Amino acid sequence: MIGIEVYRIYDRTLMAQHLTLEVDNLNKELAGLNAIIENADDQVYLEQLARCIGYAYPNEVRYITKGVNSSNIKLNCQ
């Protein structure tokens, strides 16, 4: 019986940790969405968001390079 109770405590502890991480991730997502709402009228901010998901102006040419270490590339994406 003690073994079962110890397992239940361990299982509940893992579940609580998982839920805490999930709440933290949802709070980060909420902060990002609130930032988008607050900057909805800022054209520069909206352009930055569009570029982060791959949009470009019709007259622009996009280049894709091979062998570039992506960890060295700094983007202002959320």
N, C-alpha and C positions, 0 to 999 in steps of 0.2 A: 504493500500500500504506500509506503514512504516513497518508493521508486516512482510510482505513478504520479504522486503529488509533486515530486521534484521535477519530473518531465513536464507536468502542466505549468509549473512556475516558469521553467525554462522556455516553454513554448509561448507563454503569455508575454514574457520579457522580449523575445524576438519579435512578436507581433507588435508590441508597443514601440520598439525601435523602428520597425518598418513603417508604422503609421506616422511616427514623428518625422521620418525622412520624407514621407509623402506630403505631409503638411508643409514642411519647409519648401519642397519643390513647388507646391501649389502657391505658396506665398510669393516665391520668386516670379512665377508666371504671372500672378496678379499684379505685382509691381511693374513688370514689363508691359502688361496691357494697360495699366493706369498711365504709364509714360506715353504710350501711343495716344491715349485719349487726350491727355494734357497737351500734346504737341500736334493735334490733328490739323491745326491751321498753319503749321510751320512747313513750308514747302521744302526746305533743305532737309529737315528731319524725314519727311515722307520719301524724298528722293534717296536718302541713305538707306531707309528700310527696303525700298524697291531694289536698290543695287545689291543689297545683302541676299536677296532671294533670286538674283540673277537677271533682273531686268536691265535693259540698256536702251538708250535713245536709238531711233531708227537709223540715224546717220553714223552711229558708232560701230566699230568693229571690235569684237571680243576675241582675245587670243587665249588659247589654252596651251600651257607649257607642260612638258613631261620632265620628270626628274627634279621638280622644285620641291624643296622641303616646306610643306605647308605650315609647320610650326614657326617658321621665320616670318610668315606673312601676318601682318597685324591689320585686322579689319575692325571697324567700329560697329560691328553687328552685335545685337543683344543675344 
